[in-house]
Amino acid sequence: MPRKLAELSDRAKRNVEAVGVGASVEGPRASASASAASRSIPSPRWARVLAHIVRTEGVQSLYRGFWVNVLKLAPAATAQFVLYDVLRSALTDTIQVPS
């Protein structure tokens, strides 16, 4: 969840910066209408920027890239969980904890 909030914050920041310089929000793949819409953001406040994104691109745009991150992080999280479990069982077998 914190990672998703950071991504939303970065996206909002790019929108705010695009307003000042008139650049495209999504880079060279963005359409002219998306670029023009990004310049019409009324205020650089995060809630308004996120609301603008939802209005112009839809709610699904807030979750763009979600599954890519899941696929990227899942192997590392799985390895960490397995390693933790193996080490915990190995250490509790060798170290006798007084009851």
N, C-alpha and C positions, 0 to 999 in steps of 0.2 A: 504493500500500500504506500509506504513512504517513497518508493521508487517511482510509482505512478504519479504521485503528487509532484515530484521533482520534474518529471517529463511534462506534466501540464504547465508547471511554472516556466519551464524553458520555452514551451510553445507560446505561452502568453507573452513572454519576454520578446521572442522573435516578432510577434505581431506588433507589439508596442514599438520596437525598433524600426520595423518596416514602415510604420506611420510617419516617423520622422524623416526617413531617407527616401521614401517612396519605392522601396525595393520589394521584390516578391517575397511572400512569407515562406513558401515551400521550395524556393529555388527555381531552377530552370523548368521543372515539370509543371509548375503552377500555371493555371490559365490566366488570361488577362482579366477575366471577371473576378477571380479570387484575389488578384493583385489589387484591383480597383476597390474591392470590398474591404481589403485589409487597410487601405488608406482612409476609410471612413469610420474608423473606430473613434467613438466620441471622447474617451478619456483613458489614460493609461492605468486605470485601476484594475486589479486582477479579476475581480468579480465581473466587471463590465467586459473585460477582454474575453474571459471564458464564455460569458453569455453571448458575445458577438460570434465567437467560434461556433457555438451551438446553433445560433440562428442562421449563419451563412453556410456552414458545412454539415450540420447535423450532429446528434449526440455520438454517433458511431465514430466521428473523427477524433473524439477524445480518447478512444481506445485503439487508435491506429498504432501498429507496432507491438501490441500487447503479446500476441502469440510468439512473435520473434524473440522477445525477451524471455518468455517462459521456456522456449526451446533452448535458449542460450544458457539460462541459469539452472535448469533442471538437472543436468548431469553433475554439476558441481555440488548442488544441494544434496543429491542422492549420495555422492561419494562422501561428503561430510557427515551425513547421517550414519552411513554404514561404518565409517572409520570411528566415529564417536561410540557407536554401539559395541564394536569389536574391542576398542581400547578399554571401555568401561567394564566389560565382562572380563577381560584379561587382568585388569588391575584389581577388581574385586575378588578374583580367584586367588591372586598371589598375596594380597594384603588382607590380613585378618582384622576385621573391625570388631573391637570389643563391644559386646551387647550389654 
